[in-house]
Amino acid sequence: MPRHNKQSDGGAIRRPSPATTPEGRESRMIAMAMDRAEQQLADGTASAQVITHFLKLGSMKEQDERERLRLENELVRAKTDNLQSQKDTNVDYRRVMDALRKYSGGAIGGDDGE
């Protein structure tokens, strides 16, 4: 007979289905650890390491570091978008040049080494 965890009111606790991806599993485990740490802090049974961890997360230095990382991520995205835009512009430019050559009676793709 399968074992069921019981709530204090006598109802069975339903466990969520297992995660289907490593990322989902990691997220679930992090959530469980955070729940446990929160309960320990509320009960006054948290270890010094748990308390220190959350104190560091709330420090100005940590908040500044998170902001710096967020801005760096935005910069990387902007650079990536810019590179894609340049590629699109080069393709458009090449099409315009080919159309002008065709219109003027020139050979397409003849002068630029392609």
Secondary structure, DSSP 8 states (H G I E B T S, - for coil): -----B-TTS-B-------SSHHHHHHHHHHHHHHHHHHHHHHT---HHHHHHHHHHTSHHHHHHHHHHHHHHHHHHHHHHHHHHHHHHHHHHHHHHHHHHHHHT--TT-SS--
